[in-house]
Amino acid sequence: MALRVILTVLFLGPGIMKITTNPAMVTAFEGFGYALWFMYFIGLAEVLGALGIAFGAFVDKKLPVLATAGLIVIMIGAIGSHIIFGDPISMAIPAFVFLVLLVTYLWVIKK
């Protein structure tokens, strides 16, 4: 339960920041050379993923698993973006921590 709440908060915040065109998010996505539509897409996916983790089981027991899997893909992409575009490795650490939490959560709910 605690991990579900933590993941929901961790993804809702940045997802909303992307959707609402937070200047720091715009700068980050432009720095990677990504189009703004991609930032909105990722933000929406993060918000929907967070909601899927939080409330998905009320709709279908597979929904939290699918939401978690989708967010895992996004975190792998985020880590890859930081590495490929030459950011200091410290910039990828938050995405790596989120990835570990997601994999742990997936392991717990699949037990």
Secondary structure, DSSP 4 states (H G I P E B T S, - for coil): -HHHHHHHHHHHHHHHHHHTT-HHHHHHHHHHT--HHHHHHHHHHHHHHHHHHHHGGGT-TTHHHHHHHHHHHHHHHHHHHHHHTT--GGGGHHHHHHHHHHHHHHHHHH-
